């Protein structure tokens, strides 16, 4: 039998306030928690056995979710008192969705797979055979979420981003990642430290390509990529910084038809990811 708490009816309840506060990046950082809406993401989180601290369920949605929540409690994935039923009025206050499905999940940050690097970590970034993608200053959370989704789906092992990218725990990032966030290893490097990290990768035998227009840039499909080679994608509007481009071994461009606008950063990332994964056996 599913054990649950008393129905929350007050918007001033401390638990309700805590869930609402997780919409703010500062509070997510201080509490070590993040939140997301939706049944599919809840199922993904339970499947990946994340540290789920709380599941707030609108009272009318509880019967449809009871079986999955009870199974999670029986398996020890979910604590006995983690399920919190709330009134429709309270749920309306805390949901970030236009058409909410009636469930909000609160999870502890994934510190074992999502790491915050120091400047020294970047200078001495270790050698590995992981397939990598690097991103600088992707500020749109939807774009970052789509990049994470593509990395997880197509076979990138680790995404490295600068800390001036959108927050990986922003609700729009999580929604765009569609569960990929729960599976992908992510390193967050201090702004300005990506050149050092790139030089460390090069010193370990990797070739790092900046996706940037340059006089000697190579067409991405014509590069004979080897396993270990990786790409860096840049800001949606301004591209890559000069420091990052200078640290890379070479530049790569994605050919487009004449008079076309530049590709969306997430679309460009998907092409780079595909080329990286194709080269895994070379």
Residue, then its C-alpha position, 0 to 999 in steps of 0.5 A: x500500500x502506498x504511504x503518503x502524507x496528508x493533503x496539502x491545501x495551503x500555499x504557505x506550507x513550508x514544503x510548497x514554498x521549498x518546491x517553488x524556491x527551486x525555480x531559482x538557480x541560487x536556491x538550487x545551488x544552496x539546497x543541492x536539489x532540483x525539480x521538474x514536472x511530468x510523468x515521463x521524467x518521473x519514470x526516467x528518474x526512478x528507472x535511473x534510480x536517482x535520489x528522489x526526495x519528494x514527489x508532489x502529486x495533484x490529488x486527482x492525478x494520484x490514482x493513475x500514478x499510484x502503481x508506479x509510486x508504490x513499486x518504487x517504494x517497494x524497491x527502496x527507490x522512493x522513501x515511504x514519506x516521499x509522496x506528497x498529495x496536494x490540492x489542485x489550487x496548490x499545484x497550480x501555484x507550484x507547477x511550471x507547465x502550461x498543461x501540467x500532468x499533475x506531478x512534480x519531482x524533487x531530486x538531489x543533484x547528481x554530483x557523481x556524474x555532474x562535476x563542477x571543475x576548478x581551474x586546476x582541474x581544467x589545466x590537468x584534465x585527465x586522458x581517457x577514451x571517452x567520446x566528448x563534446x565541448x560547449x561554450x556559452x550556450x545561454x538558451x536552456x532549451x538549446x542546451x537541453x537538446x544538446x544533452x538529449x542528442x549527446x545521450x542518444x547518439x553516444x557521446x560519453x561526456x559533455x563539457x560546458x563552460x559555467x556561463x552556459x544555461x544551468x543544466x538543472x533549469x526546468x527548460x534544460x531538463x525538459x529539452x533533455x528528455x531524460x538525457x540529463x539523468x544518463x549523461x556525464x557532464x563537466x562544468x568548467x569555470x568561464x575562461x578555463x576552457x582554453x586550458x582544458x582544450x590544451x590539456x586534451x591536445x596534450x593527451x593526444x586528442x585533436x580538438x576542432x572549433x566549429x568556427x568560420x576561419x580562413x583555413x577551416x575544413x569541411x566537417x565531412x572531409x576531416x578524417x576523424x579519429x576516435x578521441x577527436x572532438x568538437x567545440x560548439x559556441x554561443x548561439x549568436x556570437x560563436x566561440x571566443x577567440x581564446x577557445x579558437x586559438x587553443x583548438x588544433x583546427x577549425x571545422x565548418x558545416x557546409x550550407x546552401x548559399x544565403x542560408x542563416x547559420x544553424x541553430x547551436x543544437x542542430x550544429x551540435x547534433x552534426x558534430x556528435x554524429x561525426x564524432x561517433x562515426x569515427x569511434x572505430x578509426 
